[in-house]
């Protein structure tokens, strides 16, 4: 696979993923990804993107329950 930015070769590896969203910060240290040998750009395949989105949807649902808790 060729890097979209620098046109160098990309290899299978892992890459971190972090997000700040709806009152929480989430970090995964090693998501399977294509990683550029030259510039380090990462590309997640559709399967990994779908899994990340499913996890975020579940967390959003659970996080919403905090907003309904009254002191």
Backbone torsions as a table, in degrees:
resi	resn	phi	psi	omega
1	UNK	NA	144.8	-178.2
2	UNK	-105.0	136.5	178.0
3	UNK	-62.9	134.9	179.3
4	UNK	-68.6	-22.6	-174.2
5	UNK	-97.3	-51.4	-174.2
6	UNK	-110.2	-3.5	177.5
7	UNK	69.2	12.0	176.3
8	UNK	-80.2	174.0	-178.6
9	UNK	-77.6	139.9	175.3
10	UNK	-108.3	143.1	179.3
11	UNK	-124.4	155.5	175.9
12	UNK	-69.4	136.5	178.3
13	UNK	-164.8	-147.5	175.4
14	UNK	-133.3	157.6	179.4
15	UNK	-145.6	151.2	176.4
16	UNK	-75.9	156.3	174.5
17	UNK	-139.1	127.5	178.8
18	UNK	-132.1	149.3	177.3
19	UNK	-151.6	141.1	170.2
20	UNK	-107.6	121.6	-171.3
21	UNK	-157.2	133.0	171.3
22	UNK	46.4	41.3	175.1
23	UNK	87.8	7.9	176.8
24	UNK	-136.2	158.0	175.6
25	UNK	-118.0	129.5	-177.6
26	UNK	-127.1	134.8	177.5
27	UNK	-135.1	129.9	167.9
28	UNK	-111.1	134.5	-175.8
29	UNK	-86.5	-24.5	-173.2
30	UNK	-147.0	83.1	174.4
31	UNK	-94.4	132.8	176.7
32	UNK	-56.2	134.8	-176.0
33	UNK	-159.6	166.7	167.3
34	UNK	-89.8	133.3	-177.5
35	UNK	-126.8	130.1	-179.4
36	UNK	-72.7	132.3	178.2
37	UNK	-64.2	-32.4	-173.0
38	UNK	-93.7	-54.4	-172.9
39	UNK	-102.6	-10.7	178.0
40	UNK	83.3	2.0	177.6
41	UNK	-55.9	143.6	179.5
42	UNK	-117.8	151.0	177.7
43	UNK	-137.5	120.9	177.0
44	UNK	-92.2	138.0	176.9
45	UNK	-77.3	166.2	-175.4
46	UNK	-56.6	-38.8	-179.1
47	UNK	-59.8	-47.3	-179.8
48	UNK	-66.5	-39.7	178.3
49	UNK	-61.9	-44.0	178.8
50	UNK	-61.5	-43.1	179.0
51	UNK	-64.6	-40.6	176.7
52	UNK	-61.8	-46.1	-179.2
53	UNK	-63.8	-38.9	176.9
54	UNK	-62.4	-44.0	179.7
55	UNK	-63.9	-42.3	179.8
56	UNK	-65.5	-39.2	177.5
57	UNK	-61.7	-43.9	178.3
58	UNK	-63.6	-43.2	178.8
59	UNK	-65.1	-40.1	177.8
60	UNK	-59.8	-41.7	179.6
61	UNK	-63.1	-46.6	180.0
62	UNK	-68.7	-38.6	180.0
63	UNK	-65.3	-33.1	179.4
64	UNK	-61.3	-27.8	178.7
65	UNK	-66.5	-26.7	176.4
66	UNK	-63.7	-34.5	-179.1
67	UNK	-68.5	-22.3	-178.6
68	UNK	-91.9	-7.3	179.2
69	UNK	-76.5	127.4	179.7
70	UNK	-106.3	145.0	177.0
71	UNK	-80.4	NA	NA
